[in-house]
Amino acid sequence: MSKRPWGYQPLPDRPEPDWSLHPETNAVRAGLARSGFGETAEALYLTSGFTYGSAEQAVESFTDETDHFVYGRFANPTISMFEQRLAAIEGAEFCVATGSGMSAMFASVACLVQAGDHIVASAAMFSSCYVVLTEILPKWGVTIELVKGNDPADWAKALSKPTAAVFIETPSNPMLDIVDIAMVSNLAHLVGATVIVDNVMASPILQKPLELGADVVMYSATKHIDGQGRVLAGAILGSFSYIHEKLNPFVRHTGPSISPFNAWVLVKSLETMSMRVEKMSNSAQTLAQYLETCPQIKSVRYPGLKSHAGYDIAQKQMSGGGTTIGIEFKGSRAEVFKFMNALRVIDISNNLGDSKSLITHPASTTHRRLAPEVQAEMGITDSVLRLSVGLEYPGDLLTDIEHALN
């Protein structure tokens, strides 16, 4: 048998800090699992399976009697590092990573429902989330009721019947509608519903849904968490009982797995997420304030503006306005396209939460799947654009927008 590779020495255990670490420290160190080589950067374990020291250990691994990796679809050392690190940042007991944001959204809800169950959701949301809730799950015999706004009476009415899950997207994509997480969570818990918050637009840096009363948080980790246009990923975070009793049995058999390589990219991305999101949010605030002064603009939707209908709630539950702005022009679709085509720095792209500033026309791209009346109900018209603000110098972005407007 060959010897261990040169330099491999099992590392002695160091005592863990006996104080609570700040999320920014957890973003660099939580979940760190060094091998015997003592590498400074996290290791990438590109393996689909694992071996056992004996047949008995294999049995014990499958029955959870021993702590041993079983199969890449279940867990992987690199993926576990990402999950533990994001859970520490979020303040959640457990995290499960998935291959995309939509696989995270679908799994987070689907693991809770069966035929005859009822779901209540906020009316404003990303188009694919809308399709899952209003088209796919109803085929399973699940009913859905959408609630617009923040009137407690409307939410209480929707929750007056037995409800399995409540799904909230706040801020919403693309019009940045705000839902009062604490209010909805309190009402939902009275009927035993599990509250799931799509926190993509706010990111783990600007909003903590679990602290506001939500039970589950889900992300497209493509946005903000990677935030550099490299990989697709999703994440679901919640309590021990939710993850191990509801979610894990669903995802282990349906297989929305993330690759170890993508998880490794995300582990490194978490180290800079706070700095990126805070700078992007500050720049977005500056651009939103400027856009409000432009005569070509009919309205600006940004939670950090006092003109936003949800400003007071956003101030209560968010630490910043976010990185995305909804812009409604006074002109036609042709004039809006002319503005987009005149931009020189900001790219035309349907992604968001990226280090590069991106702009898209939701009615014809991200939300084109929705019927015109549904788009209209969400406030998505042919004159609306969604601007995702990146890490560029804000003065250059202002100049780019000003030139394109003129």
C-alpha positions, 0 to 999 in steps of 0.5 A, spaced: 500 500 500 502 506 498 504 511 503 500 518 505 502 523 500 508 528 502 506 533 507 500 530 510 499 530 517 493 530 521 492 537 524 491 537 532 484 540 534 484 548 536 479 550 541 473 554 538 472 561 540 468 561 546 464 568 544 459 569 538 463 571 532 460 577 528 457 575 521 463 578 517 468 573 521 463 567 519 463 569 512 471 567 512 471 562 517 465 558 519 464 551 516 472 551 515 474 543 514 481 543 513 485 536 511 491 534 513 495 538 508 493 544 512 491 548 506 489 556 507 484 556 502 478 551 502 479 544 499 475 542 493 472 535 493 470 533 486 468 526 488 461 523 487 462 518 492 465 515 498 469 509 501 468 505 507 473 502 512 468 496 513 461 493 510 459 495 517 461 502 517 457 503 510 451 500 514 452 505 520 453 511 515 446 509 511 442 509 518 446 515 520 449 511 526 456 514 524 458 521 521 460 519 514 459 522 507 455 517 503 454 520 496 454 526 492 447 527 492 446 527 499 452 531 502 460 533 500 465 536 504 466 542 500 458 543 499 458 542 507 463 548 508 458 552 504 452 550 507 455 551 514 458 558 513 451 561 510 447 558 516 452 562 520 451 568 516 444 567 516 443 565 523 440 559 521 440 552 524 441 548 518 442 550 510 441 545 504 444 548 498 441 546 491 443 547 484 439 553 482 435 558 485 428 555 482 430 548 485 431 551 492 424 555 491 420 549 489 423 544 494 422 549 500 415 549 498 414 542 495 416 538 501 411 541 505 405 540 501 400 534 498 394 534 495 388 538 498 393 543 502 393 550 501 398 555 500 398 563 501 403 567 498 404 575 496 402 577 489 408 580 487 413 575 485 418 573 480 415 569 474 418 562 475 415 562 482 408 565 480 408 559 475 410 554 480 405 556 485 399 557 480 400 552 475 405 546 477 403 545 484 395 546 483 396 540 478 398 536 485 391 538 488 394 544 492 390 550 492 393 557 492 391 564 494 395 571 493 395 577 497 396 584 495 399 589 500 400 589 507 393 590 510 393 585 516 385 584 514 387 581 507 392 576 510 388 574 516 382 573 511 387 568 506 389 565 512 382 563 515 382 556 512 388 551 514 394 553 510 400 549 510 405 554 507 406 561 506 410 564 501 413 571 501 418 575 496 420 581 499 422 585 496 419 583 490 422 582 483 422 586 479 418 592 482 421 592 489 414 591 493 415 590 500 411 585 505 411 586 512 415 579 514 413 580 522 406 581 521 405 575 516 409 570 520 405 572 526 398 571 522 401 565 519 403 561 525 396 562 528 394 557 523 400 553 523 403 555 517 410 554 515 413 561 513 418 561 507 421 568 505 424 569 498 430 573 500 434 574 494 433 581 493 435 583 500 441 578 500 443 575 507 446 582 508 440 587 508 435 583 511 434 577 516 427 574 515 428 568 521 429 574 526 423 577 524 419 571 525 419 567 518 421 559 519 425 558 512 429 563 508 431 561 500 436 564 496 438 564 488 445 564 491 447 566 483 445 573 486 449 577 491 452 570 494 456 569 488 454 575 485 460 575 480 456 572 474 460 565 475 455 559 477 448 557 478 446 555 485 440 556 491 440 555 498 434 553 503 435 555 510 431 553 517 430 549 523 433 542 524 426 539 524 424 543 517 431 541 514 431 534 517 424 532 517 421 535 511 426 538 506 432 532 506 427 527 505 425 531 499 431 533 496 435 527 497 430 523 493 429 528 487 436 530 487 436 538 486 444 537 487 449 543 487 456 541 484 462 541 489 465 546 484 460 551 484 459 550 492 467 551 492 466 558 488 460 560 493 465 559 499 470 563 496 464 568 494 461 569 501 468 572 504 467 578 500 459 578 500 458 583 505 463 588 502 460 587 495 452 588 497 453 594 502 457 598 496 452 596 491 446 598 495 449 605 497 450 606 489 443 604 488 441 609 493 445 614 489 442 612 483 435 612 485 435 619 488 438 621 481 433 618 477 427 621 481 429 628 479 429 626 471 423 628 467 423 622 463 422 618 469 414 617 471 416 613 477 422 610 481 421 603 485 426 603 491 425 601 498 430 606 500 426 612 497 421 615 502 416 615 496 416 608 496 409 605 499 413 600 503 418 605 505 416 605 513 416 597 513 423 597 509 426 601 514 424 596 520 426 590 517 432 592 512 438 595 513 439 598 506 435 599 500 438 593 496 442 593 489 436 593 485 431 599 482 425 599 478 424 604 473 418 606 470 419 611 464 414 616 461 415 614 454 413 608 450 417 601 449 420 603 443 423 609 447 425 605 453 429 600 448 432 606 445 435 608 452 437 601 453 441 601 447 444 608 448 447 605 455 455 604 454 457 602 461 451 598 464 450 591 460 443 589 458 442 582 461 436 579 465 441 577 471 441 581 478 445 582 484 452 582 480 458 585 480 457 588 473 451 593 473 445 590 469 439 592 466 433 588 463 426 589 460 422 585 465 415 585 460 419 582 454 424 578 458 424 575 465 416 576 466 414 575 459 411 568 461 406 571 465 399 573 462 398 581 460 393 581 466 398 578 471 403 583 469 399 589 469 397 587 476 404 586 478 405 593 475 410 591 470 408 595 463 412 596 457 415 602 460 418 599 466 426 597 467 429 593 472 436 596 474 441 592 478 447 596 480 454 593 481 460 595 483 462 600 478 464 607 480 457 610 481 459 617 478 460 613 471 453 609 472 450 616 473 454 619 467 452 613 463 444 614 465 444 621 464 447 620 457 442 615 455 437 619 457 439 625 453 
